[in-house]
């Protein structure tokens, strides 16, 4: 058995914002990239935006404000590299 933290190097902290409303897909992508998002993906459940952890709440607030929508979730996750 390994010790504590042996697999931590495989993951990196990432801000993740999920939007279930796909009707503004193009606008969300444009605004998210403009505001500094690292990645924007369209999945079956909606739009997933990845960014630096320090930017996640500001990015969510700006997207909600500019596009008049509510994000389904906004969280910090450890995602595989």
N, C-alpha and C positions, 0 to 999 in steps of 0.2 A: 504494500500500500504506500502511496505517495504522501508527502506532507502537505501542509496547508499552502495554497497559492501556486501549486505546481502547474496548473493549466491556465492561470490568470493571464499569462503572456499571449494566449491565443485570442483573447477578447480585447475590445477597446470601448471605452465609454462613448456613447453616441446619443444625441438628442433625437427623439423620434416623435413626429407629429402625424396623426392620422385624421383624415377627413373622409367621412362616409359619403358626402354629396359629390358625385362625379359630374354634375351638370356644368360646373365651371372649371373643368379639367385643364384646359389650355391657359386660362387666366391664373389658376393656382400655380401651374408650372412656371409661368413667366414671372409672377410676383415672387415666388419662393427663390428662384435663381437670382433674381435682381437683389433680393435681401440677403443673399449669402448662403443659401442651402447648398449642401454638398451633393445631394442626390434627390431626385423625385421619381417615384415609381407609381404606376397605375396598376392596382391589383384588383381582384374580384370584389373585395370588400370596400374598395375606395382608393384614395390617394395616400401614399406614405412618403413623408418628407424626412430626410436625414440631415443632421447638421452637427456642428460642434456643440458640446454640452452647454457651454456658456451662452450660446445664442438661442437656445430652444424656446424660452419663454418670450423673449422679444420677438422672435420670428413668428410665433403663434399669434401674439397680440397684433402684429402688423398685418398678417394675413387676414385675421378676423375683421380688422378695422377696414382694410382696403377693399375686401371682397364681400363684406356684409354676410359672413357665414360663421358657423360655430364649429370648431374642431372637435372631433369625437374624442381624441385623447392627445396628451402632451406629456412625455415622460423621458427619463434618462434610463437607457438600457445598456447592458454590456453585450455587444454584438460580436460575432466572430469576425476576425480580420480577413 
